[in-house]
Amino acid sequence: MIGGDCTTAARPRLRADAVRNRERILAAARDAFVDQGKDAPLDEIARQAGVGNATLYRHFPDREALLYHVVLYVNDRITERAQQALEEESDPFEALRRTILGSADERIGALCPVLGISLDPGDPELTASRDRLLEVCGRLLDRAQASGQLRHDVGAGDLLVAVSRLTRPLPGTRCSGSELLARRHLQIFLDGLRAPARSELPGAPAQVEDLEDELI
């Protein structure tokens, strides 16, 4: 579990170049953890980010801190994508489609099984990050359903589980090269979300509250 030292300490304001370095480290770490697992070499992550080892450790003192902040980074990136889609797309279903495909670009499904076991789901900063993501995704779903383009028998939980599972590589396979397949499968899923529904779904729509034990 992640301890309080890397989650609650106040963060000093970073210079612009330090912010860029931090972003590069997090992006490189995300890809390394997906492709190589959570034990990916930190010196390789620094090299891929174009920074020295000292710079990496200045931002993230240990592997646990880096793992933790990668999850925050991915959550926040998807939240930003969803918010931009809401603001820029006049078509509600296109905003939803753009966000779902953008989640695949952030490699969220492949990241979940790699990092989930290392995290404390009750961590305040992680909870706040997740709540921001769920709030904006809920608005996307409500808007698409109100427009009549999204079938009404699906809930936010259905979307979250589907995106996570459809972007997750098969067990025993390498993650690299799976992005195209993930986007194909997500497009099939999106076609099935459109109203009018062509079939009746079993059970009730899954909501976020139904997934509390599964969310990172």
ZIUR-V297541 format. One record per pair of residues at least 12 apart in sequence whose C-alpha atoms are under 7 Angstrom apart, sorted by the first residue. I is the first residue (numbers start at 0). GAP is how many residues later the second one is. D is the distance in Angstrom with one decimal. If there is no record, write none. Layout:
BEGIN
i->I gap->GAP d->D
i->I gap->GAP d->D
END
This chain:
BEGIN
i->0 gap->117 d->5.3
i->0 gap->118 d->5.0
i->0 gap->119 d->5.1
i->1 gap->62 d->6.7
i->1 gap->116 d->6.9
i->1 gap->117 d->5.7
i->1 gap->118 d->5.9
i->5 gap->59 d->5.8
i->6 gap->118 d->6.6
i->21 gap->37 d->6.8
i->23 gap->25 d->5.1
i->24 gap->20 d->6.9
i->24 gap->21 d->6.5
i->24 gap->24 d->5.1
i->24 gap->31 d->6.9
i->25 gap->44 d->5.6
i->27 gap->17 d->5.7
i->27 gap->20 d->6.0
i->27 gap->21 d->5.6
i->28 gap->16 d->5.6
i->29 gap->40 d->6.1
i->31 gap->13 d->6.7
i->33 gap->76 d->5.9
i->33 gap->77 d->5.5
i->33 gap->80 d->6.8
i->33 gap->141 d->6.7
i->34 gap->139 d->6.9
i->34 gap->140 d->5.4
i->34 gap->141 d->6.3
i->36 gap->77 d->6.1
i->37 gap->76 d->6.1
i->37 gap->77 d->6.7
i->66 gap->48 d->6.9
i->67 gap->51 d->7.0
i->71 gap->54 d->6.5
i->71 gap->57 d->6.5
i->73 gap->32 d->6.4
i->74 gap->54 d->6.4
i->74 gap->55 d->6.6
i->74 gap->58 d->6.6
i->75 gap->53 d->6.7
i->77 gap->25 d->5.9
i->78 gap->53 d->6.9
i->78 gap->54 d->4.9
i->78 gap->57 d->6.8
i->80 gap->18 d->6.1
i->80 gap->21 d->6.9
i->81 gap->17 d->5.2
i->81 gap->54 d->6.5
i->81 gap->55 d->6.8
i->82 gap->53 d->6.5
i->84 gap->13 d->6.7
i->84 gap->14 d->6.7
i->85 gap->54 d->6.9
i->91 gap->51 d->5.9
i->91 gap->52 d->4.8
i->91 gap->55 d->7.0
i->92 gap->51 d->5.2
i->92 gap->56 d->6.4
i->92 gap->57 d->7.0
i->95 gap->44 d->5.9
i->96 gap->93 d->6.9
i->99 gap->63 d->7.0
i->100 gap->82 d->6.6
i->103 gap->63 d->6.0
i->107 gap->56 d->6.6
i->108 gap->54 d->6.9
i->108 gap->55 d->4.2
i->108 gap->56 d->6.2
i->108 gap->58 d->4.7
i->108 gap->59 d->4.5
i->109 gap->57 d->6.3
i->109 gap->58 d->4.5
i->109 gap->59 d->6.3
i->115 gap->100 d->5.7
i->120 gap->95 d->5.8
i->137 gap->18 d->6.3
i->140 gap->15 d->7.0
i->147 gap->47 d->6.6
i->148 gap->45 d->5.6
i->148 gap->46 d->5.1
i->149 gap->43 d->5.8
i->149 gap->44 d->4.8
i->149 gap->45 d->5.0
i->150 gap->42 d->5.9
i->150 gap->43 d->5.7
i->150 gap->44 d->4.5
i->150 gap->45 d->6.2
i->150 gap->46 d->5.9
i->152 gap->52 d->5.6
i->153 gap->51 d->4.7
i->153 gap->52 d->6.8
i->154 gap->50 d->4.8
i->154 gap->51 d->5.1
i->154 gap->52 d->5.3
i->155 gap->50 d->6.7
i->155 gap->51 d->5.3
i->155 gap->52 d->6.0
i->156 gap->49 d->4.6
i->156 gap->50 d->4.2
i->156 gap->51 d->4.7
i->156 gap->54 d->6.8
i->157 gap->47 d->6.8
i->157 gap->48 d->5.2
i->157 gap->49 d->7.0
i->165 gap->16 d->6.0
i->165 gap->19 d->6.4
i->165 gap->20 d->6.6
i->166 gap->15 d->4.9
END
